[in-house]
């Protein structure tokens, strides 16, 4: 289960607790030319982390719902929490949906001249 999400431009970084609940590992998903590049931190076999990777890809697809990626490349890479990352609501959660609705209402109000 994704506990926190961050963005660094086009990249979505998902924080996911380890199976032993002894820490977090990060999965970053970003567009790279004609495919999605998925990088993940953590040790161990990729088979044990496959569900976390699938969850992060699904989260990215909810976040960037208008994009359609069919090719995905997965690579292990050390990822460390960065101070310039912006924390966002986890895409697909109720908090995320409410925020999107509020932003849509704001843009509609601006368009129709209700906001200065």
N, C-alpha and C positions, 0 to 999 in steps of 0.2 A: 504494500500500500504506500503510495506516494504521500509523504508527510509535508513536503514543502516544494515549491517550484520557484525557479529564478529564471531571469532572461538576461541575455547579453546581446541585444539586437535580434538577430534571426535565430539565435540558439536558445533552446529550452533546456534547462538543467533541472533534473528531478532528484530530490533527496529521498532515498528509500532506506528504511531500517534493514540491517542485516538479519538473516534468518535467526541468528542466535540472540538478536536484540542487544548486541554488545556495541553497536555503533551504526553509523550511516555510511552508505556509499552513494556515489553520484553517477547518474547516467545523463549524458549530454546528447541532444539530438539537434542537428542543423542541416540545412540544405547545402549540398556541395555539388556544383555543376548539375548533373542529371540524376542525382540520387540523394538519399538521406544518409548522412554519416552519423553513426551512433558510436559514441565512445563511452566506456564505463570504467569506473575505478573498482578496485576490489581484487582480492586474490582468490584463487581456487579455479575450478573448472567452469567454463562458460555454460555448461549444461545446468548447473545449479543456479545460475543467474539469468537463464533464458526468460523466466516469467517476469523478472524485473525489467528486462530489456523490452519485452513485448508491451508491458504496462507503460513504459516511458514513450514508446513509439505511438501507442494509442493516445496518450496524453498530448503529444505533439500534434497529432492529427486532429484532436478536438480543438487545440489552441489555434492552429492554422487550417481550419476546416475547408477553406477555399482552395488549398493546394492539394494536388493529387500526385503522390509519389509511389511508384511501384518498385523501384530498385532501392535496396537498403544495404549498406556496408557497415559491419560491426567490427570495432577494434578495441582492444584493451588499452587504456591510457590512464595515467595517474591524474586525477582531477581533485583540486583543492578549492574549497570555498573561497571566493574572491570578494573583496569589499566593494567593487564596482558593479557586481551583479545586482539586479533589481528584483526584489521578491514580489511575486504576483500570486493571486489566488490559484490554487491547483485547478487547471482547466478541467471542466466537467463536473465540478462540485457545485453545490447550490450557491455558495458565495460567488463563484465565478460567473454563474448564469445571471445572478442579480446584478453584478457589476456590469456585464455586457448589456443588460436591459437599460440600466441607468445611463450608460454611455450612448446608447441608441436614442433614448428619449432626449438627451442633451443635444445631440446632433440634429434631431428633428426640430426641437425648439429653436435652435439657431437658424435652421433653414427657413422656418416659417416666421422668423422675426420676433420671437418671444423673448430672446436674450440679447443683450448688448455686448 
